[in-house]
């Protein structure tokens, strides 16, 4: 059985991918992504955001580069394909169809 926390993390991961898809250059730092997630009612610490960015990097949806004390994430084609509903990445919420 899937826990509530698992549902929240799947939503958070999709939120992070969508946020990156909307950024110029498909890149953003963890602080910006933390603020975007909070705007969608998913207030989480930078540590949690970084952990989920690392998850998305492990499934080849993004690249994470550490720059000083910040993690910088860049969307990959695989991550964009998930956002567009062309593929499904395990552990990431499936996006709803656009109206």
C-alpha positions as CSV (number, residue, x, y, z in Angstrom):
1,X,0.0,0.0,0.0
2,X,1.3,3.4,-0.9
3,X,1.7,5.9,2.0
4,X,0.4,9.5,1.9
5,X,4.0,10.7,2.0
6,X,4.7,8.7,-1.2
7,X,1.8,10.5,-2.9
8,X,3.1,13.8,-1.8
9,X,6.6,13.0,-3.0
10,X,5.3,12.0,-6.4
11,X,3.4,15.3,-6.7
12,X,6.5,17.2,-5.6
13,X,8.7,15.6,-8.2
14,X,6.2,16.4,-11.0
15,X,6.0,20.0,-9.7
16,X,9.8,20.3,-9.9
17,X,9.9,18.9,-13.4
18,X,7.1,21.3,-14.5
19,X,8.9,24.2,-12.9
20,X,12.1,23.4,-14.8
21,X,10.2,23.0,-18.0
22,X,9.0,26.6,-17.6
23,X,12.4,28.2,-16.9
24,X,14.6,29.8,-19.5
25,X,17.3,27.3,-20.3
26,X,15.3,24.7,-18.4
27,X,17.5,25.4,-15.4
28,X,16.8,26.6,-11.8
29,X,18.5,26.5,-8.4
30,X,17.0,24.6,-5.4
31,X,15.9,27.8,-3.6
32,X,13.8,28.9,-6.6
33,X,12.3,25.4,-6.9
34,X,11.6,25.4,-3.1
35,X,9.6,28.6,-3.5
36,X,7.7,27.2,-6.5
37,X,6.8,24.1,-4.6
38,X,5.6,26.2,-1.6
39,X,3.4,28.2,-4.0
40,X,1.7,24.9,-4.8
41,X,1.1,24.1,-1.1
42,X,4.2,21.8,-0.8
43,X,6.4,23.7,1.6
44,X,9.6,21.6,2.1
45,X,13.1,22.2,3.4
46,X,16.0,22.7,1.0
47,X,17.2,19.3,2.1
48,X,14.0,17.7,1.0
49,X,14.1,19.6,-2.4
50,X,17.7,18.5,-2.9
51,X,16.9,14.9,-2.1
52,X,14.1,14.9,-4.7
53,X,16.3,16.6,-7.2
54,X,18.8,13.8,-6.7
55,X,16.0,11.3,-7.2
56,X,15.1,12.9,-10.5
57,X,18.8,12.9,-11.5
58,X,19.0,9.2,-10.6
59,X,16.2,8.4,-13.1
60,X,17.8,10.6,-15.8
61,X,15.1,13.2,-15.8
62,X,17.4,16.1,-14.8
63,X,21.1,16.9,-14.1
64,X,22.1,18.4,-10.8
65,X,25.3,20.4,-10.4
66,X,26.5,21.7,-7.1
67,X,27.6,25.4,-7.3
68,X,28.8,26.5,-3.9
69,X,26.0,25.9,-1.4
70,X,23.3,25.6,-4.1
71,X,22.1,22.7,-6.3
72,X,21.4,23.7,-9.8
73,X,19.0,21.5,-11.8
74,X,18.6,21.3,-15.5
75,X,15.8,19.4,-17.2
76,X,16.7,16.5,-19.6
77,X,14.6,15.4,-22.6
78,X,13.4,12.4,-20.5
79,X,12.0,14.8,-17.9
80,X,10.3,16.9,-20.5
81,X,8.8,13.8,-22.1
82,X,7.3,12.9,-18.7
83,X,5.9,16.4,-18.3
84,X,4.4,16.1,-21.8
85,X,2.8,12.8,-21.0
86,X,4.9,10.9,-23.6
87,X,6.5,8.5,-21.0
88,X,6.0,7.6,-17.4
89,X,8.9,7.8,-14.9
90,X,8.3,5.5,-11.9
91,X,8.0,7.5,-8.7
92,X,6.8,10.7,-10.4
93,X,3.1,11.5,-10.6
94,X,1.7,11.1,-14.1
95,X,0.6,14.5,-15.4
96,X,-3.1,15.2,-16.1
97,X,-4.1,15.8,-19.7
98,X,-4.2,19.4,-20.7
99,X,-7.6,20.9,-21.5
